[in-house]
Amino acid sequence: MNNIVGIVVSIIFVFLIIGISSLLTKFKLLSDGGSRKFTHIGVSNWWIIAMIFFNSNIYAAIVPGLFVIVNYISYKKQVFKAMERDGSKNDLGTVYFALSLLILALITFKNAEFSYIGALGILIMGYGDGLAAVIGVKYGKHKFKVLGNEKSFEGSLAMFVFSFLVSVSLLYIFNPVNITLFSLIVAIVSTALEAFSPYGLDNLTVPLGTSLSYYLLIGLL
């Protein structure tokens, strides 16, 4: 029963985030870019709902699987403006993010006690990348290019700091072993992946790469 309730709550939650973001944009309280990041950060918190309700990787994967399809349709038709970059034909970021949620849900919810490893990747992508983009746009003075993609040192520093803080918070709650060392390594990995991933691919590489790096760390050390 909890799994079914979780699916219903999840769908309501995601559309609520999109709706709030759209309203804030409509009333000029958020820019288009701010709206995308609000949605990006907000939806990443879905993983917390998943950890509360789901005890099966199949049930946990249903909502992300649904949104892989919904987000692709939105990308093609510009249905949800709060999620999409205007005119960005090569940026499937919203689809990749939903795909990351799907893959990590299928893998980490096989054993629910490891679902925090999926949370690590998703919340770092949500808060780390989301806030890094905001700070990079507003304060990014020192630019560099990676694979034709322009970044700023200020944005990358923000990515590192927020990734570290998210990691410390999660590991303190779920697995308080080598917290500082593991969080530093995870933050370095996530920052590098974000910098070297063009065309919205960071929505795929950061969550998957971050969770994988932590999984390897706890296996090796």
C-alpha positions as CSV (number, residue, x, y, z in Angstrom):
1,M,0.0,0.0,0.0
2,N,2.8,2.4,0.9
3,N,4.3,1.9,-2.6
4,I,1.0,3.0,-4.3
5,V,0.6,6.0,-2.0
6,G,4.2,6.8,-2.8
7,I,3.5,6.9,-6.5
8,V,0.5,9.2,-6.0
9,V,2.4,11.5,-3.7
10,S,5.3,11.6,-6.1
11,I,3.3,12.6,-9.1
12,I,1.5,15.3,-7.1
13,F,4.8,16.6,-5.7
14,V,6.5,16.9,-9.1
15,F,3.6,18.6,-10.8
16,L,3.3,20.9,-7.7
17,I,7.0,22.0,-8.2
18,I,6.4,22.6,-11.9
19,G,3.2,24.5,-11.2
20,I,4.8,26.7,-8.5
21,S,7.8,27.4,-10.8
22,S,5.5,28.4,-13.7
23,L,3.4,30.7,-11.4
24,L,6.6,32.4,-10.1
25,T,7.7,33.0,-13.6
26,K,4.3,34.2,-14.8
27,F,4.3,36.9,-12.0
28,K,7.9,37.8,-12.8
29,L,9.2,36.6,-9.5
30,L,11.6,34.2,-11.3
31,S,13.4,34.6,-14.6
32,D,13.2,31.7,-17.1
33,G,16.7,30.5,-16.0
34,G,15.6,30.9,-12.3
35,S,12.5,28.9,-13.0
36,R,14.5,26.0,-14.5
37,K,16.8,25.9,-11.6
38,F,13.9,26.1,-9.1
39,T,12.3,23.1,-10.8
40,H,15.7,21.3,-11.0
41,I,16.4,21.7,-7.3
42,G,12.8,21.1,-6.2
43,V,12.4,17.9,-8.2
44,S,15.6,16.5,-6.8
45,N,13.9,16.3,-3.4
46,W,11.6,13.6,-4.8
47,W,14.3,11.2,-3.7
48,I,13.4,11.9,-0.1
49,I,9.8,11.0,-0.8
50,A,11.0,7.8,-2.5
51,M,13.0,6.8,0.6
52,I,10.0,7.3,2.8
53,F,7.5,5.3,0.7
54,F,9.2,2.8,-1.5
55,N,10.5,-0.6,-0.5
56,S,10.8,-1.9,-4.1
57,N,13.0,-0.8,-6.9
58,I,10.2,-1.5,-9.4
59,Y,7.8,0.8,-7.7
60,A,10.5,3.4,-7.1
61,A,11.3,3.4,-10.8
62,I,7.7,4.0,-12.0
63,V,7.6,7.7,-11.6
64,P,11.0,8.5,-13.0
65,G,10.2,6.2,-15.9
66,L,7.0,8.1,-16.5
67,F,8.9,11.4,-16.5
68,V,11.5,10.2,-19.0
69,I,8.6,10.1,-21.4
70,V,6.9,13.3,-20.2
71,N,10.1,15.3,-20.2
72,Y,11.0,14.1,-23.7
73,I,7.5,15.2,-25.0
74,S,8.0,18.5,-23.1
75,Y,11.4,18.9,-24.7
76,K,10.0,18.4,-28.2
77,K,6.9,20.4,-27.8
78,Q,8.0,22.9,-25.1
79,V,5.0,21.9,-22.9
80,F,6.5,22.8,-19.5
81,K,8.4,26.1,-20.0
82,A,9.5,25.9,-16.4
83,M,11.8,23.0,-17.3
84,E,13.1,23.8,-20.7
85,R,15.8,25.9,-22.2
86,D,14.4,28.1,-25.0
87,G,15.6,27.0,-28.4
88,S,18.2,24.6,-27.1
89,K,17.8,21.8,-29.6
90,N,20.8,19.8,-28.3
91,D,20.1,20.0,-24.6
92,L,18.1,17.0,-23.3
93,G,19.0,17.8,-19.7
94,T,15.5,17.3,-18.3
95,V,15.3,13.9,-20.0
96,Y,18.8,12.9,-18.7
97,F,17.9,13.9,-15.2
98,A,14.7,11.7,-15.2
99,L,16.8,8.9,-16.7
100,S,19.3,9.3,-13.9
101,L,16.5,9.0,-11.4
102,L,15.2,5.9,-13.1
103,I,18.6,4.1,-13.2
104,L,19.5,4.9,-9.6
105,A,16.0,3.9,-8.4
106,L,16.3,0.6,-10.1
107,I,19.8,0.0,-8.7
108,T,19.8,1.4,-5.2
109,F,16.3,0.5,-4.2
110,K,17.0,-3.2,-4.8
111,N,18.2,-3.0,-1.2
112,A,16.4,0.0,0.4
113,E,19.2,0.6,2.9
114,F,21.4,1.6,0.1
115,S,19.0,4.1,-1.4
116,Y,21.0,6.9,0.3
117,I,23.7,6.2,-2.3
118,G,21.2,7.2,-4.9
119,A,20.2,10.2,-2.8
120,L,23.9,11.3,-2.8
121,G,24.0,11.6,-6.6
122,I,20.6,13.1,-7.1
123,L,20.7,15.7,-4.4
124,I,24.3,16.7,-5.4
125,M,23.0,17.2,-8.9
126,G,20.0,19.1,-7.6
127,Y,21.6,21.4,-5.1
128,G,25.2,21.4,-6.3
129,D,24.6,22.0,-10.0
130,G,21.4,24.1,-9.4
131,L,23.0,26.6,-7.1
132,A,26.3,26.5,-8.9
133,A,24.5,27.7,-12.1
134,V,22.8,30.5,-10.2
135,I,26.1,31.7,-8.6
136,G,28.0,31.2,-11.8
137,V,25.6,33.4,-13.8
138,K,25.5,36.1,-11.1
139,Y,29.1,36.2,-9.9
140,G,31.1,34.3,-12.6
141,K,33.9,36.6,-13.7
142,H,36.6,34.1,-14.5
143,K,35.5,32.0,-17.5
144,F,37.0,28.8,-19.0
145,K,35.8,26.5,-21.8
146,V,35.6,22.8,-21.7
147,L,34.5,20.9,-24.9
148,G,33.1,24.2,-26.2
149,N,31.0,24.7,-23.0
150,E,31.6,27.9,-21.1
151,K,32.0,27.6,-17.4
152,S,33.2,29.9,-14.6
153,F,35.6,29.2,-11.8
154,E,33.1,30.7,-9.4
155,G,30.4,28.4,-10.5
156,S,32.7,25.3,-10.3
157,L,33.7,26.4,-6.8
158,A,30.1,26.6,-5.8
159,M,29.5,23.2,-7.2
160,F,32.3,21.8,-5.1
161,V,31.2,23.5,-1.9
162,F,27.5,22.5,-2.2
163,S,28.4,19.0,-3.3
164,F,30.6,18.7,-0.2
165,L,27.9,20.0,2.1
166,V,25.2,17.7,0.7
167,S,27.6,14.7,1.0
168,V,28.5,15.5,4.6
169,S,24.9,15.9,5.6
170,L,23.8,12.6,4.0
171,L,26.7,10.6,5.2
172,Y,26.3,12.0,8.7
173,I,22.8,10.6,8.8
174,F,23.2,7.3,6.9
175,N,26.8,6.2,7.1
176,P,29.1,8.3,9.3
177,V,32.4,6.7,8.3
178,N,35.2,8.7,6.8
179,I,32.7,11.5,6.2
180,T,35.2,14.3,5.5
181,L,37.5,12.3,3.2
182,F,34.7,10.6,1.3
183,S,32.8,13.9,0.9
184,L,35.9,15.7,-0.4
185,I,36.5,12.9,-3.0
186,V,32.8,12.9,-4.0
187,A,32.8,16.7,-4.3
188,I,35.9,16.6,-6.6
189,V,34.3,13.9,-8.8
190,S,31.0,15.7,-9.1
191,T,32.7,19.1,-9.9
192,A,34.9,17.5,-12.6
193,L,31.9,15.7,-14.1
194,E,29.8,18.8,-14.2
195,A,32.7,20.8,-15.8
196,F,33.4,18.2,-18.5
197,S,29.8,17.3,-19.5
198,P,28.3,19.4,-22.4
199,Y,24.7,19.6,-23.7
200,G,23.0,18.8,-20.4
201,L,24.8,15.5,-20.1
202,D,25.8,16.5,-16.5
203,N,22.3,15.6,-15.6
204,L,23.3,12.0,-16.4
205,T,27.0,11.9,-15.6
206,V,26.9,13.8,-12.2
207,P,24.3,11.7,-10.4
208,L,25.5,8.3,-11.8
209,G,29.2,9.2,-11.5
210,T,28.8,10.6,-8.0
211,S,26.9,7.6,-6.7
212,L,29.3,5.2,-8.3
213,S,32.4,6.9,-6.9
214,Y,31.0,6.7,-3.4
215,Y,30.0,3.1,-3.9
216,L,33.6,2.3,-5.0
217,L,35.0,4.2,-2.0
218,I,33.0,2.3,0.6
219,G,34.1,-0.9,-1.1
220,L,37.8,0.0,-1.2
221,L,38.3,1.8,2.1
